[in-house]
Amino acid sequence: RYPPGPKGYQRSDERLREDISERLMEARYVDSSDVTVAVSGAKVVLEGTVPERRMKHAIEDLADACPGVQDIENGIRVRRE
């Protein structure tokens, strides 16, 4: 976890969304091509599908590691082939 920033500082929702999206692009072990990331009031909503269960949790962990995220709703489903 990151230490708190200056009093009253909060990263914008758009900046959080960009940061999380970039982290997902860089994570070679995760297929996030069918995943959407939405942020509202520092709450992240993840939707879409992934091929493996571990990826669902890895994506949530990546989002959670992003400074400024306060809550995550993980609606990602695992595709049944």
C-alpha positions as a printed Julia matrix, in Angstrom:
81×3 Matrix{Float64}:
   0.0     0.0     0.0
   1.02    3.55   -0.68
   1.2     6.14    2.12
  -1.56    8.74    2.03
  -0.84   11.77   -0.14
  -1.42   15.39    0.8
  -4.52   16.1     2.84
  -7.64   16.03    0.68
  -5.84   14.75   -2.44
  -7.71   12.2    -4.55
  -6.66   10.95   -7.97
  -9.33   11.52  -10.61
 -11.48    8.61  -11.77
 -10.15    8.98  -15.32
  -6.56    8.85  -14.1
  -7.32    5.72  -12.05
  -8.97    4.09  -15.07
  -5.96    4.88  -17.27
  -3.51    3.62  -14.64
  -5.38    0.33  -14.18
  -5.76   -0.13  -17.96
  -2.02    0.43  -18.48
  -1.18   -2.07  -15.74
  -3.43   -4.64  -17.45
  -1.76   -4.01  -20.82
   1.67   -4.6   -19.24
   0.61   -7.8   -17.42
   1.66  -10.45  -19.93
   0.16  -13.26  -17.81
  -3.36  -11.79  -18.07
  -5.7   -11.77  -21.08
  -7.79   -8.65  -20.43
  -8.94   -8.19  -24.04
 -12.61   -8.8   -23.08
 -12.5    -6.81  -19.82
 -13.82   -3.29  -19.24
 -12.66   -1.0   -16.45
 -14.96    1.73  -15.15
 -14.23    4.05  -12.21
 -16.68    6.25  -10.34
 -15.89    7.92   -7.04
 -12.67    5.87   -6.71
 -14.73    2.65   -6.97
 -13.57    0.34   -9.74
 -16.08   -1.82  -11.62
 -14.58   -4.69  -13.61
 -16.76   -6.45  -16.22
 -16.21   -8.96  -19.0
 -14.76  -12.42  -19.41
 -11.37  -14.11  -19.05
 -10.23  -17.59  -20.1
  -8.93  -18.65  -16.65
 -10.12  -18.17  -13.08
  -6.69  -17.04  -11.86
  -6.82  -14.11  -14.3
 -10.04  -12.82  -12.72
  -8.26  -12.57   -9.38
  -5.01  -11.25  -10.88
  -6.93   -8.39  -12.53
  -8.6    -7.52   -9.23
  -5.2    -7.57   -7.48
  -3.7    -5.28  -10.14
  -6.56   -2.81   -9.7
  -6.29   -2.99   -5.92
  -2.57   -2.15   -6.07
  -3.33    1.11   -7.86
  -2.97    4.12   -5.5
  -6.29    5.87   -4.93
  -8.6     2.89   -5.47
 -11.04    2.65   -2.57
 -13.32   -0.23   -3.6
 -13.55   -2.88   -6.33
 -16.58   -4.64   -7.75
 -15.32   -7.64   -9.71
 -17.98   -8.71  -12.19
 -15.53  -10.61  -14.41
 -16.71  -14.07  -15.45
 -14.64  -17.07  -16.52
 -15.41  -18.25  -20.05
 -16.47  -21.87  -20.2
 -14.91  -23.32  -23.33
